[in-house]
Amino acid sequence: MPLEALHIQSVRCIETLELKTDHQWNWLIGANGAGKSSVLEAIHLLGTGQTWRHGFRHVQREGDDAYLVSAQLPDHFLALRRRGEEREIRYDGEPLASAWLLLDILPLQSLHDDNSHFVSGTAEDRRRVLDWGIYYADRYYGTVFRQYRRALQQRNAWLKSDHGRQPWDDGVIVAGEDIQQRRQAHLAAVQPEVVTLWERWSGSLTGLSLHLHSGWKEGMALGDCLLRDHEQDREAGYTHSGPHRANLAFRIRSKPAPDILSRGQLRVLGLAYRLAQVKILKRAGLPLPTILIDDFAAELDASARDWWVNELDLLGVQIFAAVTSARQIPATVGGSHFCLAAGQLEKETAS
């Protein structure tokens, strides 16, 4: 659901900011510290209830004790206010009981410094990106995922205790194997799209393939792995096998992509995967996310930027992208340009 207007108050360096947004391209232009990332982070807060920065729970402007982000959506109004540990979320004036509901009200795909290199990052980074796509393509996935997480937390708590019967294996097994099946099905749909997008870029290499490791020993059922690991799990106090240990691997000609590709190529490969996720949603007629892009031009040459812009144009989604200079914006792109300095809007143009 695209944003029609955005209001930000007391987020990072922003005191008060109002933006009337374009239905597709919204360029945030300014030097480092101008407030570009703060605008993107504010939208992320509104769509998820949390910041994308690790270890930063309180994002209000220095000297202020609360922040507010609100947006006009087509026929709806969404607002989030936080003061200390108290958070209030309202949708059309009515309170929302859980931030989980925001994921469906304002779907977002966020590309920022913490996840731009997920292909060569940790297995957890890749799982998070994988699960984002499945959540929006498979509407029951969120329920299964929460069931698994609850069962896993209970099992880990039991492992740390000194007595009692093991009651949580069944829940871990049923939900865990369901997650693996849904991940495999999703990856089978996404992989050909990733390969096509990747090979449309002039700097790509042939032979791309994706592989999903379940998180437990290949050829064994999850239940058998839990039995095998029982003593090891009790000693460590946590569960070693399960989809929480899964890994998505990117390979070029059967070799790990990080061993073959440059940083720029790795970023484009990651972008191809994220674009493919949105293409799957569009093909299925599902709601498309607003895409947030921090440091749009980082590690990308002119041909890569042109490729990315062309692919995003084909998707027809709303985009908020941060650049340090208007020269980094491909000449073929229209939309709104918001020039920022010290958290304030200095100039706004539309093309």
Buried (B, 14 or more C-beta within 10 A) or exposed (E): BBBBEBBBBBBBBBBBBEBBBBBBBBBBBBEEBBBBBBBBBBBBBBBBBBBBBEEEEEBBBEEEEBBBBBBBBEEEBBBBBBEEEEBEBBBEEEEBEEBEEBBBBBBBBBBBEBBBBBBBBEBEBBBBBBBBBBBBBBEEBBEBBEBBEBBBEBBBEBBEEEEEEEEBBEBBBBBBBBBBEBBEEBBEBBBEBBBEBBEEBEBBBEEBBBEBEBBBEEEBEBBBBBEBBEEEBBEEEBBBBBBBBBBBBBBBEEEEBBEBBEEBBBBBBBBBBBBBBBBBBBEEEBEBBBBBBBBBBBBBEEEBBBBBBBBBBEBEBBBBBBBBEEEBBBEEBEBBBBBBBEBBBEEEEEE
